[in-house]
Amino acid sequence: YAVECAGETQGLMLVTSAAFARLESQRGREIVGIELIATAPWNRPRLVKKDARYKGVGRVLVAEAVNLSHQLEFNGRIGLHSLPQSHSWYRDIAKFTDWGYDGEKRMQYFEFTEAQAAACRRISDWFEAVHHVPKIHVQDQIAGHHRHSDLSNQRSDPGPLFNLEDWVL
């Protein structure tokens, strides 16, 4: 998946549907595994001295992984390994469950359970009700971002713009 805006790639995500949950409550069940997720450096406040160009790119990508998990009938379950600088974001902001250190990958592992995905869906429902944006567009039109698969390069408008600085999955 790619998030594109202003003719540039703002974020990328590589996923697999051949992953299985590790948390005891869902162990062995299928999940969408996020193999790679990255936001362009100019969108990361820690890396740029001035304001980031686009906020929420990572959130859009994580939400898209949850959507894919629902489409595959995995009930929103997703998992990923995190770089150290992102641990607090996944644990404290996005509210992933911290499974612990994965010695094989030498990274911290996080999962999003069905209950956490249901909470994400409730936020999506609220967003649809308040802003009148159909669910099929909630994740691909946040802050002017589009999924590459939606042929954003063929659109003449950037889509509805929303300030989601405080939006939490």
Disulfide bonds with the S-S distance in Angstrom:
none
